[in-house]
């Protein structure tokens, strides 16, 4: 996934309402009306959030003109999280190896 | 084993602190001498040939290398520049949108605390407002995703 796409994904995820919407969709697809229910928010505002999530590839929306149920699209979310995870793993393992390298330099033990 | 502590101030930042049972000068040299850095750089199962390493350790100097996956030969290049070099306590590199900094603290008893901090990926205004815990939001959502069949 290109950095620009990740940027869009992260920006979409930065909003707590949008994360709540995603969490709700993780339980199954829902219409705008259903999604708006738990939030003190107009249908229009919820639609706007859905548009951002859709653009980020985090959800897909049905074609049915009236209801357009939304559902989670896992790939983008997975790639965004996976990228960070990969990056952290890289350093974690490098630093393990650095520790081993430093221990090797230490042999034979100085104090034992 | 060195002490391990991982802290994520926000999803796009990574901070890792390690304490090594080695004097600060040695840790510094492990980061700044190609033959030493090539010994440890990269994930397990990856090698960094010494010949690929360019380290001009001064502000603006080039920091480049090529890691190779032992299993399938996949190449992972890095080519960046040093930003700050303060021997033996601070090293940073990267471009404006992606900077990594590592600091070395002499603990006075022969051990060294190394703190790595990186700002990852993107500069985006929205991210300035991202709450702490986005990473755990990822985790929770990831768990939920894993437990359901996606179309």
Interface residues (C-beta under 8 A of the other chain):
Chain A: X3 X6 X7 X10 X11 X13 X14 X15 X16 X19 X22 X23 X26 X27 X71 X72 X73 X74 X77 X78 X80 X81 X83 X84 X87 X88 X89 X90 X91 X92 X93 X94 X95 X96 X97 X98 X99 X100 X101 X102 X103 X105 X106
Chain B: X1 X2 X6 X11 X12 X14 X16 X18 X20 X21 X22 X26 X27 X30 X36 X39 X40 X41 X42 X43 X44 X114 X116 X118 X120 X121 X122 X124 X126 X127 X129 X130 X131 X134 X135 X137 X138 X139 X140 X141 X142 X144 X145 X148 X150 X151
